[in-house]
Amino acid sequence: MNAVTDNLGLYGTGVLTTLQISLLSGIGALVLGTIMAGFRVSPAPPLQWVGSAWVTVLRNTPLSVVLFTIAFGLPEIGVNGSFFWFGVTGLALYTSAFVCEAIRSGINSVAPGQAEAARSVGMTFGQTLTVVVLPQAVRTVVPPLGNVFIAMIKNSAIVGAVGVGGDLYSVGVQLTGAGGLAVIPVLIGVALGYLVLTIPAGLLLGLAERKVAIAR
């Protein structure tokens, strides 16, 4: 295990970069997913079509295809940027489809009478969704959303394949390629790095679930 202990600083940098990718992608996915969930339950058919198309396309397209399309397709039409932001954008877009469905399931779990009561006092659809329905839906979406975000952390390994650099995936490639170290010990170190991120995330998820259970 000298490959790991001798390169703890490099692994630490990889963990921090992977965490940064995951946090930025998670925020983007949460915002986009919430908007698309609102579209999916909207009374306006055009918005429903947009939300359905968004989920259908992204959820049924491999993440690697989404990432490579953004990283190598956008520059072809004049949209330039760093591979880091291309990777974050691709992961956020892909994950937003799963976030959308998790939030939509929570919205559908709220009793219809809640929305009807809100509309009866003159609230618009947007007000009803944000003030009445979503706060109640949060109670049921915490577990599925937590699972989506943990999966996203692991999916960030694919982001490294488009040339982001500095993440745990890139650390493994660097140590086994340029460094010439044995593959198995290096990959064990990479796996431990992801566990450092996913295990605390799972614990926080459990804490959030308990808080929600008390709130009920």
C-alpha positions as CSV (number, residue, x, y, z in Angstrom):
1,M,0.0,0.0,0.0
2,N,3.0,2.3,-0.4
3,A,1.4,3.6,-3.6
4,V,-1.3,5.1,-1.4
5,T,0.7,6.3,1.6
6,D,3.4,7.8,-0.5
7,N,0.9,9.8,-2.5
8,L,-1.6,10.9,0.2
9,G,-1.2,14.6,-0.8
10,L,-2.2,13.7,-4.4
11,Y,-5.1,11.6,-3.2
12,G,-6.2,14.5,-1.0
13,T,-6.2,16.9,-3.9
14,G,-8.2,14.4,-5.9
15,V,-10.8,14.1,-3.1
16,L,-11.2,17.9,-2.9
17,T,-11.5,18.3,-6.6
18,T,-14.1,15.5,-6.8
19,L,-16.0,17.1,-3.9
20,Q,-15.9,20.4,-5.8
21,I,-17.2,18.8,-9.0
22,S,-19.9,17.0,-7.0
23,L,-21.1,20.1,-5.1
24,L,-21.3,22.3,-8.1
25,S,-23.0,19.6,-10.2
26,G,-25.4,18.9,-7.3
27,I,-26.5,22.5,-7.0
28,G,-27.0,22.8,-10.7
29,A,-28.9,19.5,-10.8
30,L,-31.1,20.5,-7.9
31,V,-32.1,23.8,-9.5
32,L,-32.7,22.3,-12.9
33,G,-34.4,19.2,-11.6
34,T,-36.8,21.3,-9.4
35,I,-37.7,23.5,-12.4
36,M,-38.3,20.5,-14.6
37,A,-40.4,18.8,-11.9
38,G,-42.6,22.0,-11.9
39,F,-42.9,21.7,-15.6
40,R,-43.9,18.1,-15.4
41,V,-46.8,18.8,-13.0
42,S,-47.7,22.1,-14.7
43,P,-51.3,22.5,-16.1
44,A,-49.7,24.0,-19.3
45,P,-49.2,21.2,-21.9
46,P,-46.2,22.9,-23.5
47,L,-44.3,22.9,-20.2
48,Q,-45.3,19.3,-19.6
49,W,-43.8,18.4,-23.0
50,V,-40.6,20.2,-22.2
51,G,-40.3,18.5,-18.8
52,S,-41.1,15.0,-20.3
53,A,-38.6,15.5,-23.1
54,W,-35.9,16.6,-20.8
55,V,-36.3,13.6,-18.5
56,T,-36.7,11.1,-21.4
57,V,-33.7,12.2,-23.3
58,L,-31.2,12.7,-20.4
59,R,-32.3,9.7,-18.4
60,N,-32.0,7.3,-21.3
61,T,-28.7,8.7,-22.6
62,P,-25.4,7.4,-21.2
63,L,-23.6,9.9,-19.1
64,S,-20.4,9.4,-21.1
65,V,-22.3,10.5,-24.3
66,V,-23.7,13.6,-22.5
67,L,-20.2,14.5,-21.3
68,F,-18.4,14.0,-24.6
69,T,-21.2,15.8,-26.5
70,I,-20.7,18.9,-24.2
71,A,-17.0,18.8,-24.0
72,F,-16.3,18.2,-27.7
73,G,-19.5,19.3,-29.3
74,L,-19.9,22.8,-27.8
75,P,-16.5,24.0,-29.0
76,E,-17.5,23.1,-32.5
77,I,-20.3,25.7,-32.4
78,G,-18.2,28.3,-30.8
79,V,-18.9,27.7,-27.1
80,N,-15.6,27.5,-25.4
81,G,-14.6,26.8,-21.8
82,S,-12.5,24.7,-19.6
83,F,-13.0,20.9,-19.4
84,F,-13.8,21.4,-15.7
85,W,-16.9,23.4,-16.4
86,F,-17.9,21.2,-19.3
87,G,-17.7,18.2,-17.0
88,V,-19.7,20.0,-14.2
89,T,-22.3,21.1,-16.7
90,G,-22.7,17.6,-18.2
91,L,-23.0,15.9,-14.8
92,A,-25.5,18.5,-13.6
93,L,-27.7,18.1,-16.7
94,Y,-27.6,14.3,-16.5
95,T,-28.4,14.2,-12.8
96,S,-31.1,16.8,-13.1
97,A,-33.3,14.2,-14.9
98,F,-33.2,11.9,-11.9
99,V,-33.7,14.8,-9.5
100,C,-36.7,15.9,-11.4
101,E,-38.4,12.4,-11.1
102,A,-37.6,12.2,-7.4
103,I,-39.1,15.6,-6.7
104,R,-42.1,14.9,-9.0
105,S,-42.8,11.8,-7.0
106,G,-42.8,13.8,-3.8
107,I,-45.1,16.4,-5.3
108,N,-47.5,13.6,-6.3
109,S,-47.5,12.3,-2.8
110,V,-49.0,15.5,-1.4
111,A,-52.7,15.3,-1.0
112,P,-54.6,17.0,-3.9
113,G,-56.7,18.8,-1.4
114,Q,-53.7,20.9,-0.4
115,A,-53.3,22.4,-3.9
116,E,-57.1,22.8,-4.2
117,A,-57.3,24.7,-1.0
118,A,-54.4,27.0,-2.1
119,R,-56.1,27.7,-5.4
120,S,-59.4,28.4,-3.6
121,V,-57.9,31.3,-1.8
122,G,-56.5,32.8,-5.1
123,M,-53.0,31.4,-5.2
124,T,-51.4,30.9,-8.7
125,F,-49.9,27.6,-9.7
126,G,-46.4,28.9,-9.0
127,Q,-47.4,30.1,-5.5
128,T,-49.2,26.9,-4.8
129,L,-46.2,24.8,-5.9
130,T,-43.5,26.8,-4.0
131,V,-45.4,27.8,-0.9
132,V,-47.7,24.8,-0.2
133,V,-46.7,21.7,-2.2
134,L,-42.9,21.7,-2.3
135,P,-42.4,22.2,1.5
136,Q,-44.6,19.1,2.1
137,A,-43.0,17.1,-0.7
138,V,-39.5,17.6,0.8
139,R,-40.4,15.1,3.5
140,T,-40.8,12.3,1.1
141,V,-38.0,13.2,-1.4
142,V,-35.1,13.2,1.0
143,P,-34.2,9.5,0.7
144,P,-34.5,9.3,-3.1
145,L,-32.6,12.6,-3.6
146,G,-29.9,11.4,-1.3
147,N,-29.5,8.3,-3.3
148,V,-29.3,10.3,-6.5
149,F,-26.6,12.6,-5.1
150,I,-24.5,9.7,-3.8
151,A,-24.8,8.1,-7.3
152,M,-23.7,11.4,-8.7
153,I,-20.5,11.5,-6.6
154,K,-19.6,8.1,-8.0
155,N,-20.6,9.2,-11.6
156,S,-18.0,12.0,-11.2
157,A,-15.4,9.4,-12.0
158,I,-16.7,9.5,-15.6
159,V,-16.3,13.3,-15.6
160,G,-12.5,12.7,-15.2
161,A,-12.5,10.8,-18.4
162,V,-13.2,13.9,-20.4
163,G,-10.0,15.6,-19.2
164,V,-11.1,17.5,-16.2
165,G,-7.9,16.8,-14.3
166,G,-7.1,16.7,-10.6
167,D,-10.0,14.5,-9.6
168,L,-9.7,11.0,-8.2
169,Y,-10.0,9.3,-11.6
170,S,-7.2,11.5,-12.9
171,V,-5.1,10.6,-9.9
172,G,-5.5,6.9,-10.7
173,V,-4.5,7.5,-14.3
174,Q,-1.5,9.6,-13.4
175,L,-0.1,7.2,-10.8
176,T,-0.6,4.1,-13.0
177,G,0.4,5.8,-16.3
178,A,3.1,8.4,-15.8
179,G,4.0,7.1,-12.3
180,G,4.2,3.5,-13.4
181,L,2.8,2.2,-10.1
182,A,0.9,-1.1,-9.7
183,V,-2.7,-0.8,-10.7
184,I,-4.4,-2.6,-7.8
185,P,-3.0,-0.5,-4.9
186,V,-3.6,2.7,-6.8
187,L,-7.2,1.7,-7.5
188,I,-7.7,0.7,-3.9
189,G,-6.6,4.2,-2.9
190,V,-9.0,5.7,-5.5
191,A,-11.9,3.6,-4.1
192,L,-11.0,4.7,-0.5
193,G,-11.1,8.3,-1.7
194,Y,-14.7,7.8,-3.0
195,L,-15.6,6.2,0.3
196,V,-14.4,9.3,2.1
197,L,-17.0,11.2,0.2
198,T,-19.9,8.8,0.0
199,I,-19.9,7.4,3.6
200,P,-20.3,10.9,5.2
201,A,-22.9,11.7,2.5
202,G,-24.8,8.6,3.6
203,L,-24.6,9.6,7.2
204,L,-25.9,13.1,6.5
205,L,-28.7,11.5,4.5
206,G,-29.7,9.3,7.5
207,L,-29.6,12.4,9.8
208,A,-31.8,14.3,7.4
209,E,-34.3,11.4,7.2
210,R,-34.5,11.3,11.0
211,K,-35.1,15.1,11.1
212,V,-37.9,14.7,8.5
213,A,-39.4,11.9,10.4
214,I,-39.6,14.0,13.6
215,A,-41.1,16.9,11.5
216,R,-43.9,14.6,10.5
